[in-house]
Structures are given as structure tokens and as C-alpha cells.
Amino acid sequence: MMSGVVAIVTVGAGGAVGAVLRHEVARRVTVRLGHGTFGIFAVNFTGSFLIGMMAGWLLPTGGATSSPGVPWLLLVTGVLGSYTTVSSFSLQTLTLLREGKAGAAILNIAASMVLCISATAAGFALMMGLA
């Protein structure tokens, strides 16, 4: 079993790589296509594809929804978790669907969209009011 310190260092190292990748992919796509929305979409799309690949490679068939091993912590939690959280959201939703929990998957999607966008708007309004 891996120690807590090793897990933290592993996730942190992956997170540093993912943050740099996120910045570079978003910047390059934005420069090429002219708007930041396209850069973030490219990050979210590629991150979702990559987390699907990693889950298919690292998780047991029909088994757990996460793996405590070093590859999972480095690549999925670290790199992809820092690169985009949409990939984690997508994998969690897919897991619910694969487990036959379509209602929970739909609720996860709807609640995430409504509540997260509302929270962003509330935080923005709060800070604009303080400025």
C-alpha cells in the first residue's frame, strides 16, 4: 500500500503537468480559432476522451470506479484532474449509466449544470458588488 505522502506527491506531479497542458492547449486553440470558448472546449473534449481511455485501460471490467494505484493517481487524478474536471464529471456520469442508474446520471448532469452555473453567477455578482 502506498503512503499518503507518496500519493500526494504523485497527484501533485501529475497536477503540475495537467495545468501546463491545459494552459497550452487552450492558448493554442484560442489563438488559432480566435475565442477562448474554443480553447476550453478543446480541453474539455480531449480530457474527456483521455479519461475514457485511462479508465478503459486501468479499471477492472465492471469493477471499481477508481483505482488507488500510482498510474491512476498520476494520470487520472493528477494530470487529467488538473487538465479538466469535465473529464471526471463525464467518467462519473458514464459510471452511473453503466451501473444502470440512469436517473442518477440525469440528475448529476442537470444539477451540475444548473447549480454550478448558478454558483458561478452568484460568485461573480458577489464580487462585482464588492468592487
Residue pairs with C-beta under 8 A, 6 or more apart in sequence:
2 10
2 68
2 70
6 70
7 68
7 73
10 70
10 73
10 74
10 78
11 73
11 74
11 77
11 78
11 81
12 78
13 74
13 78
14 73
14 74
14 75
14 77
14 78
14 79
14 81
14 82
15 78
15 79
15 81
15 82
16 82
17 78
17 79
17 82
18 78
18 79
18 80
18 81
18 82
18 83
19 82
19 83
21 79
21 83
22 43
22 82
22 83
22 84
25 39
25 42
25 43
25 46
26 36
26 39
26 40
26 42
26 43
27 39
28 39
29 38
29 39
29 42
29 43
30 36
30 38
30 39
33 39
43 83
43 84
44 84
44 86
44 87
47 80
47 83
47 84
47 86
47 87
48 84
48 86
48 87
48 90
48 91
50 80
50 83
50 87
51 76
51 80
51 87
51 88
51 90
51 91
52 90
52 91
52 94
54 72
54 75
54 76
54 80
55 76
55 91
58 67
58 69
58 71
58 72
58 75
58 76
59 65
59 66
59 67
62 98
65 91
65 92
65 95
66 72
66 76
66 77
67 76
80 87
80 88
81 87
81 88
89 108
89 112
92 108
93 105
93 108
93 109
96 102
96 104
96 105
96 108
97 105
